[in-house]
């Protein structure tokens, strides 16, 4: 039967993600609008965002934090262009964004010694094959595949290269071992449910040494220039951004960081995400038509949870028909205001992707599950799928 109870917030998109519980535009009241980001008050807001990031993410005091252009993508690109070249590079990819970094490193930077370690959706490459004398580029959590690395134990403490970690759907929801990561990037619109545009870049002392000692042979776009007079421009890490930031979005970021602190800081945010992932897992276990795309629990994401259809009649369909089925189910759920934007990434296998990050309430997920069951049955009937296998 059609459920009666709907989620209070049906926003389960994996990016941009749901705003924090209780958010309203009124929280922009204290935004520094119509003022230069170079003004005293503008710089103070940007520095406050950096300092609060350090506190809540528990970033070591000797690591530098900067707000950079173009979201997480811009942050990763900036680092790739500024640091890669002196050593061979191992690039790990098990989903779409990691594969994009392989393309950029091989075809744009045209580095001669690149080792691509790849795996299919739902799996990890063999982490033991990473060479500690190489630079390493990887995503901590594959947003489009639902696969995360289990920990940082596979990264050598005495490594010769630097590690560059795209942590955009992991920061604030998973433990990041700062002693193993030389560069960490993320965007506000993932776990924090912020708006688009800005990225965060965090550099260890080893990454700073690389930037200071290495001048890339290619022309450097203005938005990627971290050096001034041959050395790292320290002002960037005090709130002097490379380009003009949105102080409206900075205010939104500060508001969400304050909410994160009220939830218990980093530990509280991780706990909320893990509770959401556990609720999804409980539903999957008792539901006969759905399963986890990622079978290994140790590498299963607790933010971007990717699911596959296991019903035999669905599995028997051609991929085109499977994708049409999923698309119709997603449209039906949205029309009922039961779940928004839970279709898979375009290159991922047909299935569902449900965001379980910290800004999602577990009660909303639990209210959505009966609707998923109902919608699946409705589309099965509409498409007359049953019995075709």
N, C-alpha and C positions, 0 to 999 in steps of 0.2 A: 504494500500500500504506500501511497505517497506520504512522506513524512510531514509532520506539522511544525516541528521546531526547526528554526533556521539559525545558522551561526550569527552572532551579533556582528561579526566582521568576517565576511567571506573572502577576504583578500589573501590568497595563498600563492601569489606570484613569486617566482624566484628572482625577480629583479626587473624594475625597482620593486622592493619588498614592502610589506605592510608597515605603516607608520606605527609608532609605539602606542600601546593602549592609552586612551584618554587624550590623544593628540587633537588639537584644534588649531586653526590659523591664528587664534588669539595669542599663541605662544611666540608669535613674531613681534609682539609689542615692543620688546626691548632691542629690536634689530637696529643696527647703526646704518640707516638708509640716507642716501643723499650726501654722504660724507666720503672723502677719499680714503681708500684703503691704506694710503701712506700717512694719513693724519694720525695724531697721537691716539685717538680713540679707536680708529680703524686697526692700527697695528696692535693695540692692546687686545682687541677681540681675537685677532688671528693668533697672537701669542697665547691667549687663554685657551684656544682650541688645541694648540700644540701641547700645552702643559697638562690639560685635562686628559688628553689622549695618553700621555705618558703615565699618569696616575692610574687610570682605569685599566689600561692594557698591561700595566706592570712592566713597562719598557725600562731597561737598565739606564742609569744616568749617563753612561758614556755613549749611548746611541743617539743619533740625531734624527729629528722628525721634521718633515716639511709637508706643506700643503701644495700640491702641484696641479697643473691643468689636465683636463680630459679624462677624469675619472680613473679607475684602476688601469684601464688600457693605456692611458697617457703615462701613468706612473711606471708601468712595466716597460713601455717603449723607451722612455727617458733613460731608465737604468740600462737597458740592453745597449743602447747607442753610446752610453757614456762609459761603460765598464768592460764590455766584451772585446776580445781581440788578443790579449797577451797570452792566453792559454787555450788549449782545446776546450770544447764545450760539450757537456752531456745535457741533452734536453729530454725531459720526461714528459710524455703526453699520453693520456688515456681518455681524453675528451676534446671538445672542439677548441677551447681556448688554448690549451697546451699545444695542439697541432698548429694553431696560429702563430705561436712563438717559434716553432720550428721553421715555418715559412719565412718569417721575418729574419731570423738569424741566417738561414741558408740563402734566401733569394734577395733580401734587401741589403743586409750587411755583407753578404757573400763571404762569410768566414770559411776558411779552407778546411778546418778540422772540426767537424760537428758530428757527434754521435747521437742519433735519435733513438731513444728507448721508448717504444710505444706499446700500447695494449688496447684491446677492444673495449667498448662501453661495458661497464660493470666489472672491469678487472684492473689490476695494477701491473705495470712492467716489473721485471725482476730488479728490485732495488739493490741487490748485491752486485749488480753489474756496473754500478756507478763508480767511476774512477775518482778517488779523493784528490788526485793531483790536477783534475780538470775543474773548470767552472761548471756549476750545476744550475740549471733553470728548471723550475717545476711549479705546478700549482699544488697548494696544500690540500685543497678540496676541489674536486672537479664538479663545478656547478651543473654542467649539462649531463653528467653521467652518474652523479651521486656516489662517487668513489673518493675517499680521502686516504692520505697516508696514515698509517696507524700511530706513528710517533716519529721522532727524529733520530732514533738509534742508528739508522742506516747511514747517517751523515757523520763522517769522521771528525773527531775533535781536533786532530792535528792535520786537517786538510790543507792542501797547497793552494787550491782555488777558492773562489768565493761562491756562496750559495745565494741564488736569487729566487725568492719565493713569492709567487702570486697568491696572496692569502685572502682574496676579496670575499669569499663566502665562508671563511674560517675565522677571521679576526673577530673577537668578542664572543665566539661560540665554541672555540676549540683551544686547547692549550698549545701555545707556540713556544718552542724551546729557543729562547733568544741566543743562547750560546752556540747554537747550530746554524743560525740564520744570519746572513750578512746583509741581505736586503729583504725587506718585507713591504709589500704594497697591498692596498685595499681601497675600496670606495665606500662612501657613506651610505649608498642606496641598497646595500645588502643587509647584513645582520642588524644594522642600526635603522633601517627603513628610511634613510635620508633621501634627499633629492639628488639628481644627477649632476654631473659636471666636474666635481673636484675629486682628486685622489690623494691618498696619503702615502708617503715614501719614508721608510725608516732605514737608516744606515748604521751598521756596526762600525767600530774603528777599523776593521779590516777593509770594509768597503770604502771608507774615507781614504785610506792609504792607497787603494787602487786608483781612485779618481785623482788624487793628488799626484801620483807618480806616472799616470798614463794619459797620453794625448791620442785619441782615436785618429786614424788617417783620413776619415771621411768628413765632409762638411757637416757641421752641427747646426740643426735648426735652432732658432732663437729659444723656442719653448723647451729645448732639451739642455740648454747651457747651464751647467752647475758651477762652472769655474769663473773666477775673476782674477785677472793678473796671474794666471797660471795655477791658482790654488782654489780649493773648494770655497765657494761664496758662502760664508757662515751666516750672512744676513738672511738667506733663504730659510734657515732653520730657527729664525727668531720672528718669523711672520712677515718678512719682506718677500712676497710671492713673485714668481717669474712673470706672471701676467695678472690682469685685474680679476680678483675673485668676487664672488657674490657674497656680500656681507649678510644678505637675507638667508642664504643657505648656511653660512657660518653660524648664524643664530639658531637655525634649526638643528645643526649638529651639536651645539652646546646644550640645547634643550634635551636632546636625546641622551647625551652623555650624563646629564644630571639625573635623568630617569634611570639609566644604567646603574648609577651609584646607589639610587634608592632601592634597586633590586638586589643589592649585595655586591655591586661591582662586577668584576670579571667572573668570579666564581658563581655569582647569582645568574649572570647571563648564560653561562655554560649550562647551569642546572636547568634553566627554563627551556633551552633548546633540546637538551637530552630528554626532558620530560615529554616534550612534543613528539620527538622521534619515537619514544617508547609507546606513546598513544597510537601512533600510526602502525607500529609493529604489532601491537595487540590486535588492532583491527585486521591487519593482513593475515595474522595467524588463524583467525576464526572465519575468514572469508575465502570461499573456494574458487573465486574467479580472478583473484589478484595475487601477485607475489612480488617480492623484492627483485629489482634488476640486479642488485649487488648481493650475491649469495653469502659472501664472507662477512660476518658481522664485524670483524675487526677493522675492516676498511669501508664500512657503510657510513655514509654521511649522516650527521644529525642536523643538517640544515636543508640541503637540497635532496630530498628523499625521492628517488626515482623508482617507479613501479612498473611491472609488466603484467599483461593480461595472461592468465594461465588457463582460462576456460577452453576446453578442447575445440569447441565450435569456432571460437575466435582464432585460435592458433592455426586452424585449418585454412583460414582465409589467406588470399594473396596479400602482399604487403600494402598495395594500393587500397584494397578494401579495408584492411586493418586501420590504416591512417584515416580513411573516411569515417569509419566507426568512431574512432577516438575524437575526431573533429566534431562530429554530431553530438557526442556525449558532452564535450566541453561547452558547446553552444547551449545545450539544454540546461546544464548546471548554471551557467551564467544567467540565462533567461529567468531561472527560478531564484536568483540571488542566493544560491546555495554554495557556490565555489567559483571564484574567478581565476582565469589564467593558469589552469593546472595541466595544460597539454604539454607534451614533451618538447624538448629543443628540436628544431627542424632536422638536424642531422642524427638525432638519437633514435633508437628503436621505438616503434609505436608503444605508447604507454601513458602513464601519468607522472607528473612531477609536482610534488607538494612541498611548499616551503615550510620548514619547521623551526625557523630561526626564533630568536628570543623575543621579537616583537609580536609573535603570534600567541594567542591564548589557547591553552590546551582544551578548554571548554568549547571553543569555536571549532577546533578540529573534530572533537567528539560529536558535535552537532552536525557536522558535514558528512560523516561516514554513512549514516542511513540514506542520505541523498545520493551518494556515490552508488550505493547498492541499487537504489531505485532507478537512477539514470541508466545504469548498465542494463537492467532488465528492460527498460523502455526501448533502448536502442536495439537490443537483441530482437525484440518483437517487431519494431518498425522496419528493420532491415531483413527480417525473416531469416536470421542467421542460423537458428537452432536446427540441428539435424543435417547441415550441409557437409559435416565431416563424415 
